[in-house]
Amino acid sequence: MSRFASSPGVERSFCRSCGSPITFVGEKWPGEVHIYAGTLDDPASISPQGHVNVGEALSWADIADHLPRYERTARDAKPMRRGPKVST
């Protein structure tokens, strides 16, 4: 695995052999390491606890589960809502 500073306060890691992204670490999220699910041997073995950065989601992109949705991060935040958007 190799790491590089992709922008100020952000470090990304990737596979040296194939170049696939592995992790993302940013100063905005101290103590967090964001891991790309595609890098896991068995991504189905991990259960999501919520959705982050929902404030940046495209209007047509919504996931049909009842997990909490956070504007940016779940750290010290109240969820915007639980579950998919309500159609009006």
Residue frames relative to the residue before (quaternion, step in Angstrom):
aa qw qx qy qz dx dy dz
M 1.0000 0.0000 0.0000 0.0000 0.00 0.00 0.00
S 0.1346 -0.7688 0.6218 0.0649 3.55 -1.09 0.82
R 0.2119 -0.7682 0.5924 0.1187 3.56 -1.20 0.58
F 0.0414 0.7789 -0.6258 -0.0052 3.53 -1.26 0.49
A 0.4612 -0.6390 0.5390 0.2972 3.53 -1.24 0.56
S 0.2211 -0.8220 0.5143 0.1040 3.57 -0.32 1.26
S 0.7599 -0.0753 0.0482 0.6439 3.56 1.26 -0.49
P 0.7011 -0.4578 0.2966 0.4593 3.63 -1.16 0.26
G 0.8435 0.1562 -0.1436 0.4935 3.57 -0.81 1.06
V 0.6893 0.4291 -0.2694 0.5178 3.60 1.28 0.14
E 0.0394 -0.7802 0.6242 0.0080 3.55 -0.96 0.94
R 0.1129 -0.7850 0.6080 0.0374 3.55 -0.92 0.94
S 0.1771 -0.7573 0.6135 0.1367 3.54 -1.18 0.55
F 0.0550 -0.7912 0.6091 -0.0052 3.52 -1.22 0.58
C 0.5894 -0.5681 0.4455 0.3624 3.55 -1.30 0.39
R 0.4484 -0.7044 0.4872 0.2558 3.58 -0.84 0.98
S 0.6715 0.5209 -0.2994 0.4336 3.58 1.09 -0.66
C 0.8416 0.1808 -0.0613 0.5052 3.58 0.74 -1.05
G 0.4899 -0.6929 0.4131 0.3303 3.60 1.24 -0.25
S 0.4146 0.7186 -0.4725 0.2975 3.62 1.23 0.05
P 0.4632 -0.6651 0.4990 0.3067 3.60 -0.97 0.80
I 0.2062 -0.7933 0.5648 0.0954 3.59 -1.04 0.79
T 0.8218 -0.0460 0.0716 0.5633 3.61 0.70 -1.06
F 0.1777 -0.7275 0.6543 0.1051 3.48 -1.44 0.33
V 0.0073 0.7765 -0.6291 0.0353 3.58 -0.85 1.00
G 0.0109 0.8156 -0.5776 0.0338 3.57 -0.86 0.94
E 0.5910 -0.5942 0.4188 0.3496 3.57 -1.10 0.69
K 0.5915 0.5867 -0.3638 0.4165 3.61 1.15 -0.54
W 0.7618 0.2800 -0.1421 0.5666 3.57 1.23 -0.51
P 0.0757 -0.8369 0.5403 0.0446 3.62 0.49 1.12
G 0.8109 0.2562 -0.2080 0.4832 3.54 -1.00 0.87
E 0.6538 0.4871 -0.3177 0.4842 3.61 1.26 0.00
V 0.0966 -0.7324 0.6700 0.0732 3.52 -1.22 0.70
H 0.2219 -0.7748 0.5814 0.1112 3.57 -0.62 1.13
I 0.1263 -0.8090 0.5739 0.0110 3.55 -0.63 1.22
Y 0.4168 -0.6974 0.5243 0.2552 3.58 -0.87 0.93
A 0.4908 -0.7020 0.4368 0.2748 3.59 -0.68 1.13
G 0.6299 0.5659 -0.3312 0.4162 3.59 1.05 -0.67
T 0.6295 0.5361 -0.3416 0.4469 3.59 1.23 -0.26
L 0.5757 0.6041 -0.3777 0.4012 3.61 1.23 -0.27
D 0.5391 -0.6196 0.4634 0.3328 3.59 -1.08 0.71
D 0.8000 0.0567 -0.0007 0.5973 3.58 1.03 -0.81
P 0.1373 -0.8369 0.5235 0.0819 3.63 0.31 1.19
A 0.6019 0.5723 -0.3635 0.4218 3.61 1.14 -0.48
S 0.5948 0.5812 -0.3638 0.4196 3.60 1.23 -0.31
I 0.6620 0.4593 -0.2913 0.5157 3.60 1.28 -0.22
S 0.2094 -0.7747 0.5851 0.1171 3.56 -0.88 0.94
P 0.4145 -0.7093 0.5037 0.2670 3.61 -0.74 0.97
Q 0.3169 -0.7542 0.5512 0.1641 3.55 -1.16 0.69
G 0.7842 -0.1324 0.1012 0.5977 3.59 1.25 -0.32
H 0.4113 -0.6744 0.5534 0.2639 3.53 -1.38 0.02
V 0.1648 -0.7917 0.5845 0.0659 3.58 -0.88 1.00
N 0.7979 0.2771 -0.2411 0.4781 3.56 -1.32 0.42
V 0.2328 0.7963 -0.5212 0.2003 3.58 1.10 0.68
G 0.5735 0.6041 -0.3721 0.4096 3.58 1.15 -0.50
E 0.6998 0.4371 -0.2563 0.5035 3.58 1.24 -0.40
A 0.4568 0.7156 -0.4363 0.2981 3.60 1.26 -0.08
L 0.5276 -0.6007 0.4955 0.3395 3.55 -1.16 0.61
S 0.6202 -0.5893 0.3644 0.3679 3.58 -1.04 0.71
W 0.7226 0.4310 -0.2472 0.4805 3.61 1.06 -0.65
A 0.6171 0.5464 -0.3443 0.4496 3.60 1.27 -0.15
D 0.2420 0.7501 -0.5814 0.2020 3.56 -0.47 1.21
I 0.2891 -0.7537 0.5704 0.1518 3.55 -1.04 0.79
A 0.3608 -0.7745 0.4903 0.1720 3.56 -0.77 1.08
D 0.4572 0.6072 -0.5379 0.3647 3.57 0.38 1.23
H 0.4891 -0.6865 0.4612 0.2770 3.57 -1.23 0.12
L 0.3223 0.7456 -0.5107 0.2818 3.56 1.12 0.67
P 0.5854 -0.5767 0.4202 0.3848 3.59 -1.17 0.43
R 0.2517 -0.7395 0.6096 0.1345 3.54 -1.23 0.72
Y 0.1431 -0.7947 0.5879 0.0475 3.57 -0.87 1.02
E 0.5831 -0.5922 0.4387 0.3419 3.54 -1.04 0.87
R 0.8131 0.0513 0.0105 0.5797 3.59 0.79 -1.04
T 0.8013 -0.1390 0.1496 0.5623 3.59 0.36 -1.24
A 0.5342 -0.6426 0.4491 0.3163 3.56 -1.17 0.51
R 0.5176 0.6620 -0.4114 0.3530 3.57 1.21 -0.35
D 0.8567 -0.0985 0.0190 0.5060 3.56 -0.69 1.15
A 0.5807 0.5688 -0.3825 0.4393 3.60 1.00 0.73
K 0.3899 -0.6597 0.5794 0.2775 3.52 -1.26 0.45
P 0.5086 -0.6511 0.4519 0.3364 3.59 -0.97 0.72
M 0.5599 -0.5838 0.4783 0.3419 3.55 -1.23 0.61
R 0.7440 -0.1845 0.1775 0.6172 3.54 1.06 -0.93
R 0.3472 -0.6686 0.5987 0.2719 3.52 -1.38 -0.02
G 0.8021 0.2711 -0.2037 0.4917 3.55 -0.95 0.83
P 0.7232 -0.4482 0.3157 0.4201 3.53 -1.38 0.10
K 0.6562 -0.4851 0.3983 0.4189 3.52 -1.33 0.25
V 0.3909 -0.6890 0.5549 0.2541 3.53 -1.13 0.65
S 0.3413 -0.7422 0.5415 0.1987 3.57 -0.74 1.06
T 0.1286 -0.7857 0.6011 0.0697 3.56 -1.02 0.82
